[in-house]
Each structure stands twice: as structure tokens, then as C-alpha cells.
Amino acid sequence: MREVLFLRDREFPIVVATVLASAPTGLTPLGLVMFGLETVTAENFDGWRRGMIVRRSIIRSDEGLRERELLKSSRLAAAIESALVTEEVDPAAAALVAPFGVLVFETALTEWLDADPDAGDVRPLPEVLRATLARLRTLTA
């Protein structure tokens, strides 16, 4: 069961890193991360939403699965950090921005999964990502 729940988890960091390599020039480190996350989430996530809601419910019900989910987040941050360094971002900046990007992603994903489709509250995930980053910037300004 665990392997089914975490089937795509090893692929996602690789995909994000690959997308970062194709990003336009001149983006800030955080801009690179957001470009990668928005690009990846724009392609397939809408079709996976219902399954992701069920998956999240199962993971929340088991401590071992919650730990595995944290490991997934850590792997994603490491993949983003590595991709940023490959794109010639200063390693210290990459180490700071990568987990920040994962935090924005996970917060946006939670909001997106919690949205009520019957009330018309479900926006595209890339839009929720941008709004989450904007909200965080306001809170930290």
C-alpha cells in the first residue's frame, strides 16, 4: 500500500529539476523554483485532484505514512536545491530557497485540495501557488 501511495514521489523532484533547466534566463532563485512548480502543476494535477484527496486522507490516518510524506518533502527540497546549483545559483541561496519553495507548494496544495468544487472554489493549482507566495510575501514584508 505504501508504494502505491508514494508512486509518483520519486518522479516529481526529477521532473521539477528538469523543468528548472528549461526556465527562461534572468529569473531570481525563487522565480526559478516557482517557474518549475507552476509548470509541473499546470500539466497534470487537475486530473489527479480527486485521487490526491483520498491519498491525503489515508496518509493523515497513519503516523508512518505521515513520516514518509515528510521524507518526500525533504527529497523534493533537495532536488530543487541541486537543480538550482546546477543552474548556477549560489549554493547558500539555493539551500535557503528550496525548502521555502516546498513550503509554498505544500501550503498551496493543501488549500487547493481543501477547496469545495460544489461552491466553485477550485482554482487552477498554479494560480493558488502564486496567491500563496503573494500572501507569504505580505506576511514577511
Protein Blocks (a to p, Z undefined) as FASTA:
>chain_A
ZZmmmmmmmmmmmmmmmmmmmpcehiafklmmmmmmmmmmmmmmmmmmmmmmmmmmmmmm
pmklmmmmmmmmmmmmmmmmmmmmmnopafklmmmmmmmmmmmmmmmmmmmmmpcfknop
accfklmmmmmmmmmmmmmZZ
